[in-house]
Amino acid sequence: MNITKIAYWSSTGLMCLIFALSAGMYLTRTEMVRGFFENIGYPTHLIYPLAIAKIMGIIAVLSNKSGLLKEWAYAGFFFDTCLAIMAHYYAGESYGLPIIAVVAVIVSRILHNKRMTVDG
């Protein structure tokens, strides 16, 4: 296995783990998440759809069924992490994990393209 594949699977695994943990928290600790959303002015009715979208995004990235769905998943993950960085910043909370997540999304996406051009 070459370095590109190792870096791709490492960044993709980290990205999927972060989003899986986030979706799990949204589904199991809804009241805590609701309080956070209210604190920063986000509508709380987005909690469940965001959790479902994160799970569906993970499935889209890990399965090679549709390139278009994979592109949409990467875009959704990118926008989600950018908004998370801003939300954590304005709430006065640590935004280190969202920064790690956005870096993982970007690296995974770039290396996915690189793998596709090399592997064909």
N, C-alpha and C positions, 0 to 999 in steps of 0.2 A: 504494500500500500504506500503510495507516495505522500509527500508532505501536504499537497493540496487536498487530497481526500481526508487526511487526518485532521487538517485545520477546518475543512468544511464540516465534517461530522462532529467535531468538538464544538464549533460555534453553533451549529444547528441544534445539537443536543442541549447546549446551555440555553439557547433561545427557547426551545420547546419546554424545557424544565421550568424556566421562569414563567412562561405563559400558562403552563399547566398548574403551577402553584398559585398563580394569580387567579385563574378561573376557579380553582378549588376553594380559595379564600372567599371569593365572591359568592359561591354557592353554599358554603358551610358557616361563614361568619358574616352573614348578610347585614346584621344590625351594626356591626363595627364598620363595615364598608359604607353602609347607609349614612352613618354619622360623619365619616370622612367626606363623602360626596356632598352632604349638606353643608359641611364646614367650608368647602371651597366653592359652593354654589353650583355644583353639577346636579342635573336632575337624577333623582334616585331610581326612576323607572328604567334607567339604562343598565342597571346592575346585571340583571339576568340576561338580557340580550348580549351584553359585552362578554359575559362568561361563556355563553354558547358560541359566540363568534370566535373567541380565543380557542376553544376546543376544536371548532371546525377548521380554523386556520392551521392548527397543529396537524390535523389530519391531511389537509391540502398540501402542506409542505412535505410531510413524510411520505405521502403516496405520490406516485408519478402518474396519476390518472389524467390530469389536465394541467397543461402549462399555464393556461389562463387563470385557473383557480389558484395556482401556486403564486403567480404574479400578484393577484389580488390579496392573497394572504400576506405576502411580504409587505405590500403597501399598507394594509391594515395594521400589521404589527409595527411598522415604522411610525405611522401616525399615532397609534395608541401609546407608544413609548415616548414620543415627543410631547404629547399631551400629559402623560404621567410625570415627566420631568417638570413641566411647568406647574402642574397641580401640586406636586410635593414641594416645589420651591416656594410657591405662594402660600402654602399651608405652614411653612416654616419647618418642614420635616426633611429628613435625609432623602436625597434624590440620587444616591449612589447606585442603587439597584436598577432604577430606570435607565441610568446612563450605561451601565453594563449591558442591559437588555438592548438598547438601541445600537450599541457597538456590535453585539452578537448578531442582530438582525442585518446590519450593513455587511459585516464580514461574511455571514452565511449567504447572503444574496449575491455578493461579488464572486465568491468562490463557487457558487452554484453555476453561474454563467461561465466561469473559467473551466469548470469540470465539463460542462456541456460542449464547449468548443474543443476541448482536448479529447473527450470520450466519444464525441460525435453525436 
